[in-house]
Amino acid sequence: MRFNIVTLFPEYFDSPLACGLMGKARENGLVDVNFVNPRDFTTDKHRTVDDRPYGGGPGMVMMPGPLADALRSLPQAGRILLMAPKGRPFTQALAKELAAEENVTVICGRYEGIDARLESIFPIEPVSMGDFVLNGGETAAMAVLEATGRLVPGYMGHEESGEEESFSSGLLEYPHYTRPEVFEGHEVPEILRSGDHGRIARWRRDQALTTTLRNRPDILCNAEIDYNDLKTLRKIDRERPGRNLYCALVHYPVVNKENKSVAVSLTNLDIHDIGRCSCTFGLGGYYITTPIEDQKRLLDGLLRHWTDGPGVSANPDRGTALRLVRGVSTVEDAIADIEQRTGQRPTVIATSARGAGDTGFESVRNMLREKPVLLLFGTAHGLAPDVLEKCDGILRPIRSLDGYNHLSVRTAAAIIVDRVLGDAL
């Protein structure tokens, strides 16, 4: 396999390409690396490769001429990658794609980037190593080169080594141990010393599932999961931050069509469906807020029917869900109840179909790691302004880019809870 590295600093690669398995792969002819320096295609005495950006702004931009000539000098460029923050994420799956190619060209950007017209002239694929900024593309290119090169047949020596590593099976890797058996008071797990290969294989699988669900649940969708895996995942899932998430359905103060603050009646479907959603996702609790006494009595009777009355035998699953429901007079009562139950005042996040919002779904998910979060859902035409003003943040609308954003509160609650907890299965 041949890599063409287009870079202003070919010397950057000298040491990493000479070390370890990469060095051996190059010696054995499995991987060939060719360097092309755009400075070699300049025509002025200063070998200039950058210039000021049109429209002004800080920094410099790599000029199109030297880069275009550098790419055209390659007999076979193959797939052309540009290391840039705007690109598609580099993954193990992409590394496998590239390893099947005979030629791959990697452009290492510098300064503020390359002239955008090059992407219209050449079939350039922007690729990103992550949500961070480097001095240039060389570090990222080296990562692509190594991740891809090691998948070339013969590179690893033992080919199964590559198949058992993180991301190869859609999971992070299980923990490893070696001698001594006891190190500074910490023992190697007994199961790894048992000699029972079946139990060891199951333990390693369970450890990989555990690590992935806790640290990178977003990649589980790429893994092949069987029934035994699901049992393990369900057990681990009970320990996840979903228990730190609470929701409240607010019936006062909300606004009507005329944008006036009003109180509205409870709806049976809202109570049942959001309760079932809350139970499915393992929320800590679901609050129904209303200051109206007859509405409180109605709610109390409905809950008793399903949790202690005839509904228990008729539909026990419904009772399980509705045991999460608590009736309170105000949002402040819900906040106080959560604080009493958890010892922490929750972060209160409002939901709204109007405006841009100031809080993303991932931000709420991260909040759950530190303290409880209470999501407020409005009835009628949404939460009243005085409720919104007291919140710690307002979640972005579900379809913030569309003009029509009129979901039922039951539908919105289900979508939002799913996005916040981020289950990948």
Secondary structure, DSSP 8 states (H G I E B T S, - for coil): -EEEEE-S-GGGGHHHHHSHHHHHHHHTTS-EEEEE-GGGG--STT---EE--TT--SS-EE-HHHHHHHHHT-S---EEEEEEEEEEE--HHHHHHHHT-SEEEEEE--TT-B-TTHHHHS-EEEEESSSS--SSSHHHHHHHHHHHHTTSTTSSSSTHHHHTSTTTTSS-------S-SEETTEE--GGGGS--HHHHHHHHHHHHHHHHHHH-GGGGGGS---HHHHHHHHHHHTTSGGGGEEEEEE-SSEE-TT--EE-----HHHHHHHHHHHHHTT-SEEEEE---HHHHHHHHHHHHHHHTSTHHHH-HHHHHHHTTEEEESSHHHHHHHHHHHHSS--EEEE--SSS--SB-HHHHHHHTTTS-EEEEEE-TT-B-HHHHHTSSEEB--TTTTSS-----HHHHHHHHHHHHHT---
